[in-house]
Amino acid sequence: MALLGLADGGVEVATSWITDALRGIAMVWPMVLIVKLCISLMLGASAALTQTTGIAIAIALLMIDGAIMLLPRLALFRHMLPHVQMRAILPLMLLSGASFGLWINSLPIETSRHALYVLAPEMAVALLAACILGDRRVLTLAYCVGALLVSSYYSPTATQLSLLVSTALVIGIATVRQVGTDRRRAVEQHSHELRSMRSDRLLHEYEKSGRGWFWETDRNGCLIYLSDTLIASLGIRADEVIGRPITEIVLSGDKRQGDGERTLGFHLSARTAFADIAVRAALSQEERWWSISGQPVFNDYGQFYGFRGNGTDLTEMRRSQAEVTRLAQYDSLTGLANRVHMLRSLEQAVAGSRGQPGECVLMMLDLDRFKTVNDTLGHPAGDALLRQVSQRLQRVVGDKGLVGRQGGDEFKIILPGHHENGFLSELAQTIISNVSQPYTIEGNPVVIGVSIGISCCPRDGVTSDALIRNADLALYAAKGDGRGVHRFYSPEMHADAEDRRQLEEDLRHALAAGGLHLVYQPVVSSRTEKVTGYEVLLRWTHPVRGPISPALFIPIAEDGGLIAQIGEWVMRTACRDAAQWVEDVRVAVNVSPIQFANQAFPSMVMSALAGAQLAPERLELEITESVFLNDGADTDAMFTKLKALGVRLALDDFGTGYSSLGYLKKAPFDKIKIDQSFVRGAAIKGSRNSAIIKAIVSLAEALGMDTTAEGAETRDELDLIRQLGCSHIQGYIYGRPMVAADVLARQRSVGVMAQAEGFKSSRPERKTMLRSIAVLHDGHVYHGKVRNISATGALIEGLWNVPVDTMFSMELTDGLTVNARARWSRDDRMGVEFISPIDLSRLRGHAAAPRAIAS
């Protein structure tokens, strides 16, 4: 096997190495045959051909040499193993040399010239054959041995024998030496082919995996190779891109980033290596980004051949980076700008130029009653509501400014440039109106509101921190003024915010230390004028400030998360007090939506009844329409559980909240309470309230429910209510709220009979509120608070011992200033009379403040 050029140690040589060599020999071997024929003609071959032996030898010679020329050309031969090929060719070479020796010795040559005429032709042809066979020494040896064997047979001289031995020895030594060279070369070539095959396979698999691709250009920068996987991903044919400059398949780069086609073109022109240049694909129908690296290619003489390189797809990475950037600047829930983005935009807006602050407006928005929706419907419903709110805000603001979400149910709006207060008020009112329209969440109708605080740069601050703080104070004031309104920042709001914070702290202490107490307002039968029950009302007497209005501390309790704790205390205390009353007198307790949504609420009610030994039918739970924000299975189940306890249910503040009547078909109410906003002023000529009351009474009678008219204060209102058919009446006409001890004392003295006491006719409409105002007198500005107001006067707090008949001006709101006279004054309170009546409708957003409630 060594003589055949096969390496030891199990290393396999490629079949083509043997086959290609033999094919080369076969292609040149006709030269050997031609030389043989020429020598034969010169030595008189025509004489030999007249004999049968000569003809046979000549035919054999032609057939053997013909086989050497034809056999390696056959497909069957090329598919043989290398050692089989050599086994087929070796005997042919031996016979070729032998046949030529026989042919020469058969020619009629003179004896005197025999040695010269025999050896010279044979050695010439052997030398030619050795040149053609090249490093295939074993084949050379076979040919020469065949020729010398025949010559030695015909002329067995010492010269012939020594020539035969020396030739065989020389050829043998040369063959052995060449075997080592052939084996090393074969192994090296085989290793090189294996490495090439492995590299090709790895590169092919790398391209197919989609993780990268390869490219190559000529010296002019035109593509001569591009991976098939990349061409397929671009959706084009290879002939559409091969031959085109590589710079044509990418788009121009971004000058600010230093990337792209410009940088790539520079490196190609300079013939310098480059790595990881980000470019955008020009031939792709969708946006695709690549990272390209390349190396210039030079030959051994330093001549430039072109570029070779690789590329990877950056599209997904770019999209991920864009998504990360978006998430870093935009809220994932609503898609609005997030806190960071809004703060950066605000800082840019107030920065201005040339050292001067910029002009802009900041609006802070907080959703009203959102927490109730979140607690009753759940967080997924709350998230859906926030998304709908954000869409409405974007539609209203449009391209006038930037809308962002601060977090939770808080939003921001930044309006660049200067804007008049009139425009801002109109925009804020439009936002309030749109946000307050009903929503549908998971098939449930939902109604919320929004309060807005506004600050302007540079009027209210020249830094982002100042604008945020002041807009937040304005928002605080808007929520304190009844919610669902907007307020512009004013300097006195700092004092109001501190006052509210202190009140919340004091309220927590009062709840822990027993500083709250209850009062009871009678509910009277319109037919018998007997007290049928009392509504419990919550009161707080501050140790320093004195009585605090529920309109002030109830919203503080709601914002501070105290309302549920206060509600449970009210329920237990009211049941304990009612247990001491006359047996057929009921107690009515208000229930907040948060309490109603708590699955443990029925257990708490049952515990309060059991602890006080109060009959369930003597407890009436007043529930507002807001509980129907979650008008689903949980709401129905809660009604069922409460009715199973035996308590009565009353629908409170009917007509002021949730606007659907569908819930009355299935909610098991025993009573409908007509809100005081419909009762007050109902007896005044031209008022439509009487028609509304009549419709509610008719509805209640049709459903088998009682009705209670709240807020009756005058005899003409009392007469109207009776005439319209209300079954029960509640208001100052039958008495003000009283503490539990007074209720017991009254029952012991006069029993359950009630007596109407009050003015004959109704006073002008009054609005209860808590609003900071500026009072101007004699060139000085004083600050106070409006407690309630009508078209002709108001109750003012905060100004001490003002002389009666003092004349001054009051700035009620932007653009509304009135002249007034002090009619009475007591400590820090005074009643004022307006010189000219005002239009209460101009005080937008200030609805009557809520009564004191149990929760």
C-alpha positions, 0 to 999 in steps of 0.5 A: 500500500505504501508503494501506491501512495496510501498513508498509514495510520488509518488516514484515507486519501481521496480517490480523486488523487489517484484517478486524476493522476492516471487520467493525466497519464492516459492523456499523454500516453499516445506520445509514447505509442507514437514514439514506439511506432516511429522507432519501429518504422526506422528499424524496419518494422515492415519486414516484421509485419510479414511474419505471423509472430510480428503481427501478433506482437504488434497487435498486442502492443497496440492493444496494451497501449490502447488500454492504458489510454482508454481505461482511465477515461471510463466512468466505471474505472473512476468509481473504483477504489484507488488500490483497484485502479492501481492493480489494473494499471500496473500489469498494463505498464509491465506488459507495455514495456515487455511488448515493446521489448518483444517487438524490438527483438522481433525486428530483423536487426544485424547481429553486430549492431544488436545491442545498440539497436535493442537497448537504445530504442527501449531505453529512449521509450522507457525514459519517455515513459518515466517522464510521463509517469512522473512521481508514479514511480511504481508504474515507471518501475513496472514498465522498465522491468517489463522491457528489461526482462524481455531484453535480458531474455534475448540478450543475457549479457553481463551488460544487460543483467547489470543494467537490469539490476541497477535500473531496478535498484535505482528505481526502487530507491527512488520509489521508496523515497517518493512514497514518503513524500507522496504520503506526506503530501497526501495527508496534508492535502487530505487534511486541507480538504477536510478543513475546507469541507468542515469550514464550508459546512460550518459556514453553510450551517451558520448562514442557514441558522439566520444568525449571520451572512457573508458577502464579498466584493471585487476591487470596484466595490461591486458584490460578487457574493452574497449569502443565499439566506440574506437574498431570500430574506430580502425577497429578491433574486440573486441577479438583482444584487450581484454586480451592484455596488454594496453601498446600493443595498444600504440606506444613508446613515445618520450623521449624528450617529456616525453610522450608515452608508457614509461610513461604509463608503469611506472604509471601502474607498480607503480600503481599510478594515471596519467592524460593526457598522450599523446600516439600514437595508435599502432593498427590504420592503420592511425596515431592517437594520444590519451590522456589517464588518469587512476586511480588505483582501490582498494577494502575495504581491500586495495587489488589492482584490476586494473586500470580504466580510460578514453581517448580522441582523440588528432589526430585532435588537433595534426594535427591542431598543426602541421598545425599551426607550418607549417604555422608559418614556411612556406609560405601559398601561395608557400609552401616554407620556410617563412621569419621567417624560413629563418632567423632562418636557416640563423642564424644557418648557420652563428653561426658555432661552437667553436666560429668560424663563419659558412660558407654559401651563401645567394642569394636574388632574385627579380622577374623582371616585376612581378608587370606588371603581377600583375597589368595587369592580377590581383592578382590571376594570380600573385599568380599562377605565384609565385607558378610556380616560387617557383616550378622552384626554388626548382627543380633547387636548389634541396637538395643543399640548402633551398629556401624561400619566403621573401614576395611579389616577393622576394625569398631567397636561403641559401646554407650551406658550402663553395662554389666557385664563379664559382659554384655560378655563374653557379647556379645563371645563371641556376636559371635566365634561368629557371625562365625566361622561359615562363609561362602559367597563366589562358591561357595567356603566361607570361614572366618574369625575375629574378635578384640575389644578392649574399653574402657569410659568412664569407667573406661578413659578419659574422652575418645574418643581415650583410649577408642580407644587403649585399646580398640586396645591390648586388641585388640592383646592379643587378637590376641597371645593367640591370636586369636579371643578378646576382651580388656578393657583393662588398664594393663599393655597399654601395655607389651605393645604397646610390646614387640610394636612393638619385637619387630617392628622387631627381627625386621625387623633379624634377617631382614636381618642373618641373625639367624634360624636353622633347626632340624630335628625327626626324622620316624620310621617307626613300623615300622622306627624309621628317620628318614625325614625332618626337619621344618624349624622356624624359630627366633629368638634375640634378642641381648638377650632370648634365644630368642623363641618362634615363637608370639610372633614368627610372628604379628608376622611375619604382621601386619608383612608379613614372612612371604613373605620369611621363607618364601622364605629358609626354603625355600632354606636347608632345601633347601641343608641337606638336600642334605648329608644321606643321600640317602633322607632328606627335608626337610619345609617349611611353606607359608603360604596367602599363598605357595601363592596366589602364582603364582610359588611353583612357580618359586621352589620349582624355583629352590631345588631347582636351587640346592641340587642337591636331588632334588624327591622329597626335598622335602615341602611341608606345606600347611594346610587354609586353602588350600582357602578358595579351592577353585577352578581356581587351587587345582587349577592350583597343585597340578598345577604342584607335583606336576609338579615331583616334590615330595611334598605333605603335609596339615598340622594335619589336622582343626583348620581347614577342616571339609570332607573334599571336597578330599581327593577331588582334592587330590594329597596324599601324607601326612596329618599328625595334629595334636598336639592329638589325640595329646597325652593320647590315652593317658589313660583316657577320652580320645576322641582315640584314636578320632579318630586311628584314623578319620584313619588309616583315611581315609588308608589308604583314599586311599593316603596316609601318616600322621604323628602329631605331638607324641608325647612319652611311651611310652604315646602311642608305643605307642598310635600304633603300635597305631592304624596311623600310619605315621610319628611325630614328637615329643620321644619321638624327639628335640628339634629340632636345628641342621643341623650336629647332624643331620649329626653324628648321621647320621655317628655312628648313621646313620638309626636312631632310639631312643625316649626319654621318660616312660612316661606322659602328663602332664596337658594343657598349653596354650601361650600368651603372657598377661600376668598379675598376681602378688600377694605380700605386698601387692605386685603384680608383672607377668609372662607365662604361657608354658604352663599345665596344670591343676596348674601353669604356666611364668612369665616376667618375675619374677627369682630367685624363692625356691623354695616362695614362696607367692603368688596369680596373677590369670590372668583376670577372675574366676579367681585361684589360689594357687600355690607356686614349684617352681623358678626360673632367671633370669626364669623359674620353674615354679609348682604350683597349690595346687588344680587349675584348669579349663583350659576357663575360659581361653576362647580360648587354644588351643595356640600354633602350632609354629615354621613356615617361613612 
